[in-house]
């Protein structure tokens, strides 16, 4: 999950001023954690404690009210009724990376991913995006090759991962749907050479850069066996004390 948080922070300043290059300061002025990180930590908190996802999402929303949540989530969290709103947005995929680390098999990983999504994003595409991300993380951390990860995701979720990043990038625009975010984020990982390169490639797509890099970063962390120490140190400096505490507890519990 640390890789996902780092991707969110690195991509945060490019969300509304997209770039189309991998050459940029890794932690530019104004980098911050966004709702991607806040809700990622909320999922981790639930996995550690057994708390209910809906209630903890609401709690974290009120603890960090200015993190940049989508309008649908804001309405859901402030209404207190906790009824899912049939969203296919990438919010379900951006927060789910801890699930990829917490279970010993793919079956339980997919089942738990669905639980994290359906409290808000109960649209089939919202659930699919939430499952594809930790599935890739699980496969990456348990030794699958990139080709094996690609093959599984394409077959299980009907995502087309065949288009090269250089072909996607020129026309790619801001897209907050799972189906418009998860596949290119996965391609950025598949074409990467290391963790930092993966995040840079995700940001270079433009669009919803923090979420793209969050998804890519979570998978890259698992595949490349961690996040570089220099990036980790910077991330922990930026995170709030509470978010850092939960993150460190999760890493101590589940890092393999």
N, C-alpha and C positions, 0 to 999 in steps of 0.2 A: 504493500500500500504506500510505502514511502516514495516509490517511483512514480506513483500516480499523483501524489501531493506535489512532488517536485515538478512534474510536468505542468500541473495546474499553475503553480507559481511562475514558472518560466514563461508560460504562454499568456499569462494574465494581461500583460500590457499590450498585446497584439490583437486582443479580441475584437476591438472596434477600429483598429488601424492595421489591417492585415499586411503582411509582407510575403514575398514570394521567393525567399532565399533562405538558405541555411546559415548564412553569415550574419550574425547579430550577437550583441552582448548577451551572455547566457542569463545573467540577472541584471536586466536593465533598470534604470531609475523608475521607481513606482511599482516594481513587482510586488505582488501581495498574494495571500491565499484568498480564494473565492469560495462560492457555494460548493464547488466541486470538492475542495478539501474538507470543508465543514461537514458535508454529508458523508464523505468517505470515512471520516473519523466517527461519525454517528453510527454507521454500519459496523465499524470495528468495535465500538462500545457495546452494541447489541450482541455481537458475537462473543465478547468477553463476559458479559453479565447476564445474558438471557432476556434483556429488556425487549419490549415490543417495538418494532420498527416505526410504526406510525407515531407512537407517543414520543419516541426519541427524536424523530425528524422534527416534530413540532418543538420539542425542547431546545434542540440545537438552533432552530430558526430564531427563537426568541433570545437565545444567548448571543447569537451573531446575526443581528437583523440586517446588517448592511453589507452582506457578502455577495450580493448580486444575483439573487434567486430569480427564476423565471416567474412571470405573472401568474401562471396557473398554480405553481407551487405556493406562491405567496398567499393566494386566495385559499388554497387548501389548508395551509398551516394556520392561518388566522381565523378560520371558520370553526375549528375544533370538532367538526363532525367526522373527519377522517374517512370520507367516502372517496374512493378512487375516481379520477376524472378522465379516464380513457385516453391518456396521453401516450403518444408514440415518440415523445421527445427524448433527447439524449441524456436527460437527467438520470434516467434509470441505469445507464451504462457508465456514467461518470463516477458514481458513488460506490460501485459494487466490487471494486478490486479486492478488498479484504476477504471476500468469500472464496476467492481463488486460492487462498492460503490455508483456510481453516478446516478443510475436510480431506479425508484420506482417499476419496474416490470421486470420479466424475459424476456419478449418479447423484450423490448428496450435494455436490457443488452446484449442479444445475437446479436441483430442487430448492436449495436455499436462495439462489440467485432470483428465482421466480418470486419467492416470498419478499425479497427486498424491493422488487419492482411493483408488484401488484397492489401494494397499499396506495399507490398513486398512479403509476403507469401501467394500467391493466389492459391497454391496447396490445394486440399480438406483437406488433413491432417493438413496443416498449419492453415487453418481456423478452423477446428474442435478442435485442441488443444487450439487455442485462445478463442474459445467459452466455452469449458469445464471448463477452469480455473475460469473466472468470474462468470459462472453459479454456480459453487460450492461456491464461495464467497458470491454471492447473497443469495443463499439458507441458508448458514451458518449464515449470519448476520440477516436473517429474521426468525430464529428460527427452521429451519429444523434439524432433528436428523442426525447423521452420516449414519444411515441406509437409510434414505430418500434421502440424498445426493448421496450415493452410487447407489441406485436404479435409480435415475434420470440420472446420468451420464452414467451408463451402458446402459440404454434404449435409451437415446438421441444420444449418441456418439459411441455406440458399443465398449466401452472399457471394457476389462475384469479386474475387480478389486477383483477377488476372490482369487488370489494367495497370501498367506501370505508373509510378508516382509522377514521372515527368509528363505523362499524358493527362493525368488527373489535374495537376496543379494549375495550368493556365486558365481553365474555365471554372475552377472550383470557387464557390461563393459561400457566404454565411448560410449554414444549414443546421438547424437545431434538432432535426429528426434523428432517431437512431439509425435508420436506413441510409441517411446521408452523412453520418458521422462515423459509425463503427467500421464499415468497410475501408474507407481511406485511412483511418487510424491504424487498422491492422496492416494495410499495405506499407505504411510508414515503418512499422516494426519489421515486417518481412524483408524490406530492402536495407535495413540498418546494419551497421558494422559493430556498434557498441551502444551502451545506454544513451550517452550524450547525443550521438548521431541520430538515434531513433527520435528523441524529443525534438531535435532541430528539424528533422524531416517533417514531423507532424506540424510544427509551428509554420513551416514554410508553405504549407498548403493554403494558408490564409483562413478565412472563415472563423468558426468558433474555436479559436486557437487554443485557449486554455483547456477546453474539454477534449479536443483532439489529442493534445499532448498529455493530458491526464490519462486517457485510455491507453495510448501508446506507451507511456511511461510505466504504467502498471505492468504491462506485458513484458516490456524490455527488462525491467528489474528482475522478473522471474527467470527470463531466458539467460540474461548475462550475469546472473548470480549476485545481484546487488546493485546499489547506486554508488557511484564514486564518492569517496569520503569528502572531497571538497564541496560537492553538491549537497550531500547530507548535512554537513555543518551549516551551510548557508540556509537551507530549508528550516532547520531547527531554530535558527536565529529569527526567522521571519514568523514562524508559527506562534500563536498564542500559547500561554503556559498550559492551559487545560488541554488544548489540542495536542501539544507535545507530549503531555503525560499519557494520554490514551494511546497515542501512536507508539510510544516507547514500550508501553505494557503489551500492546499487540505484537510488536516485533519480538519482544522477549518470549512471548507465548508461542508464536507460530512460525517464526523464521526458522527455516530448515537449511 
